[in-house]
Amino acid sequence: MEFIFLVSAIVIILCIASSGISNKYGVPSLLIFIFLGMLFGSDGIFKIHFDNYVFAERICSFALIFIMFYGGFVTNWKIAKPIIGKAVCLSTLGVILTAALTGVFCYYVLGFDLFESFLLGAVISSTDAASVFSILRSKKLNLKYGTASLLEVESGSNDPASYMLTMMAIIMIGGESLGKLGIMAFNQIVLGIFSGVVIFLFAKLMLKRASFMKDGLDAIFVFAIAVAAYAFPQIIGGNGYLSAYLVGLLLGNSKIKNKTVLIHFFDGITGLSQIAIFFLLGLLAFPSQIPAIFLSAFCIAIFLTFIARPIAIFAILGPAGCNIRQSLLVSWAGLRGAASIVFAIMAVSSGVDTNNDVFHIVFCIALLSVAFQGTLLPWVSEKLDMVDNQDNVLKTFNDYQEDTEMQLIKTYIPESHPWIGKSISEIKLMIDILVVMIKRGDETIIPKGDTIIFAGDFLILSGETYYDDGNVMLSEIKIEEGHPWLNKTLRELELPDETLVMIIKHADGATIIPKGKNRIKEGDILVLSGYES
């Protein structure tokens, strides 16, 4: 067991370390994670034999929950609203049309069985949200006409439709009736949406009223909500991925506390989920089996990229008034990835009898798609003149703070203060600092330029909140008996020029902003910037 833990830790470290290659050279991280998995696998260097599709399906399905939830949670509804109609059509009708065209190609050109052709079309009909998000963010690739937001919403929301088609294909291969297919499709959509709305309302109520949401418990609570959003509809026959995405979308665009912290938390969870999925898929694959299916996979990938996806995109975006350049870029950005391979694993683990190696065909298609389309996406965007350098792609995500957050500071005006008797317009403040309120006894004054400052006033100042960029080093020093600073004033301390005592916390709990005359007492805690002990 300890050996498994060690190998897992080493794999995670290698995946994170290799992500630097992705950022530097533009290679999607999915490829790196998969190749690491293949390196550890049966045909790789470390020869770890793994062919348990059922176990892989369970792990990947669980990890996919957070990728789906995160896709909704980070989508900025205000930015996405103008394109939501087109995005929904792409993630539903576009998926169905892509699956149908690919199925027809597999049946008539490659000679696959009819139901098997439909199965292959279904599992590769959705685009990969993780790769699209990663490329847009890492390359700061904002696109004209709201295309970035269109791609994010489409790729984040089209997996439920592909999952439903995959389940229908599995049922068809199993010989079930069309009536059962219709009931299943209805339940998947209706129960999935119903579950998502109910779980969202419960989660929002709890986050708003519960007093236990502190010290990170709110993040754990939302983690559990994401799991419940998938599990509950699955139990009652609904689409768990649709529900998880919907809950994420509704929660991410609601006014809840610590939203930015939650997004960063799920950013990490989603990153770990991607590592788990992609590495496990690479581990499950047998490169020695790829030559036998490569020609079929290559033909499907070419057809999917240059015929099926463009037809589906132009059929939907053309009538919506989108120009040719935007439609071409959206067509090119249809990357296949984790979800497609996970759905292929579901098909294999379900026990359906197929004539072809569905898993390795889909695996190969995903590799070709991400390697070819993903790597060239920034270049294609520039060649189509679709890059918008006047805006920020991060605005399409909920962790982008469009409105500058302000910090309020209270300062006391003692006797002999140089501001006494001066008007607000006469005092010299930094250009980004504003006096927003004056507390004078029991009176609250909203100041104007001619408002006079008196001794005893409390001035409330506003300024932009600072977010730590990693360049500020803070340290705490507790003053105990025998410490060389004990009973000295701050001005007597011999500190480096780049070091400043920012705060003094007294033993009685009082906190003061220090001045040179303040004397250091036993039990004090000094907070310093730029100080190395």
Secondary structure, 3 states (H helix, E strand, C coil): CHHHHHHHHHHHHHHHHHHHHHHHHCCCHHHHHHHHHHHHCCCCCCCCCCCCHHHHHHHHHHHHHHHHHHHHHCECHHHHHHHHHHHHHHHHHHHHHHHHHHHHHHHHCCCCCHHHHHHHHHHCCCCCHHHHHHHHHHCCCCEHHHHHHHHHHHHHHCHHHHHHHHHHHHHHHCCCCHHHHHHHHHHHHHHHHHHHHHHHHHHHHHHHHCCCCCCCHHHHHHHHHHHHHHHHHHHHCCCHHHHHHHHHHHHHCCCCCCHHHHHHHHHHHHHHHHHHHHHHHHHHCCHHHHHHHHHHHHHHHHHHHHHHHHHHHHHHHCCCCCCHHHHHHHHHCCCCCHHHHHHHHHHHHCCCCCCCCHHHHHHHHHHHHHHHHHHHHHHHHHHCCCECCCCCHHHHECCCCCCCCEEEEEEECCCCCCCCCCEHHHCCCCCCCEEEEEEECCEEECCCCCCECCCCCEEEEEEECCCCCCCCCEEEEECCCCCCCCCCEHHHCCCCCCCEEEEEECCCCCEECCCCCCECCCCCEEEEECCCC
